[in-house]
Amino acid sequence: MFKQKINVGSNDVDCFLNLKVSSLFMYFQDVATNAVIDLKLGSEQLRKSNVDWIMTGISTEIYRIPGYHEDIKIMTYPGKAKLDMFYPRYFVVEDKKGNVLAK
């Protein structure tokens, strides 16, 4: 499991200072990228074999939206392969107390 701490920035919130869902999805993409780089499976390494990975869809349960300047932790881990081509990746978002905010 790969973990990354993030502080919700001003560019990532709406006019009510709540994290925008689009920003949450960008966080997921960034954390997934960092996870595969950590495993030495980033795009640069994969291109040598003429392959790469992309995120094609996302389904998310949100329990509480983080606010501006809130510290959150995003964890990601791979799921079981589907159809020999699709490899799900799961995410869990927690606040600094360990409460699950989204998954």
Protein Blocks (a to p, Z undefined) as FASTA:
>chain_A
ZZddddddfklpcfkopacfklmmmmmmmmmmmmmmmnopafklmmmnopacddfbdcdd
dfbdcdehiacdddddddddehhlaccdddddddfkopafbZZ
